[in-house]
Amino acid sequence: MKYLDEYRDAETVRHLSEAIASAVTQPWVLMEVCGGQTHAIVRYGLDSLLPPELTIIHGPGCPVCVTPTPIIDKAIALARRPEIILCSFGDMLRVPGTQGDLFLAKSEGGDVRSVYSPMDALALAKESPDREVVFFAVGFETTAPANAMAVYQAKAQGIANFSILCSHVLVPPAIEALMTSPGNTVQAFLAAGHVCAVMGCDEYQPIAAKYRVPIVVTGFEPVDILQGILLCVRQLEEERFEVENQYSRSVRDQGNEAAQNLIQQVFQVIPREWRGLGEIPASGLGLAPEFAAFDAEKKFEFDKPTSEDDERCLSGLVLQGRLQPDKCPHFGKDCTPENPLGATMVSNEGACAAYYRYRTRSLS
């Protein structure tokens, strides 16, 4: 299959791993930002092909994982209200809040529905005028255009019983937060190709220059990632700090301008709380004032949170790249996909889920 088979070619992977080994002359630390990259690295054992001087750590690139507990609790509270249909992507249903998860709310009688698109939720609102339909809008810039379109269409069509519970986050401010955090060791980043397909590469240029850090945009197949690592290593060895686009088959420097315009029309940039990272200024999207009628946090009342996260969960350290998942004392024991302590074990892009699925789980 074009753009797939050739990016999984074993011979090409071998040549790239040899080229990386030849290029490295000193220790370097790289971070991949996207959970899709994390799963590819762990699934294909790409880190085992790298020289010992090169360390790959996993970053906060899973949108489900960085969604803070208070927002999860609000989604669960909405799901338990009889007048509401709570719609969500499937990977949010098992993410634990302080009062269970959305699956538990569904088992208790809540009307929780898994959808493939926010437009499915909008269609459901049109079909159910006597119910309130709330879509749980989580994600990076990748999913923001579709969520923006759903809100835009709801306003244009006068569908007043539709709203979104919004927890959108932005990647560049998170990179800056990591670079300025105490004890940071990251020297280069692999940026997420799907985010850059929407937003382009240009917004990373000031970060690369300011922090003297290479940023390479990659795809999600083994060859993509190893090519990205090689480009990072060459920059580091040559003391260059630039933005490079390995994923040029899908990403343009300027991105998708129509999608960007829609995001800017429907959303505004706001501070956002990140699980494991705390509040990061200008790192989230919230609905613009003219679309406030479709903001579930403004439309419905919520109780103040009364309990804390499970203190055993160390997902915050995992999301900061400070703890490898299988080094957590709870990994695979009292934290599994069936009984997770945190989002990183249940999300399709979570680092803990990747390690559990591909690396350390035993069938014996």
Secondary structure, DSSP 8 states (H G I E B T S, - for coil): -TTTGGGG-HHHHHHHHHHHHHH--S-EEEEE--HHHHHHHHHHTGGGGS-TTEEEEE-S--HHHHS-HHHHHHHHHHHTSTTEEEEE-GGGTT--BTTB-HHHHHHTT-EEEE-S-HHHHHHHHHH-TTSEEEEEEEESTTTHHHHHHHHHHHHHHT-TTEEEEEEEE-HHHHHHHHHTSTT----EEEEEHHHHHHH-SGGGHHHHHHHT--EEEE-SSHHHHHHHHHHHHHHHHTT---EEES-TTT--TT--HHHHHHHHHHEEEEEEEETTTEEEEEEEEEE-GGGGGGBHHHHS------S---TT--HHHHHTTSS-GGGSTTBTTTB-SSS-SSGGGTSTT-HHHHHIIIII----
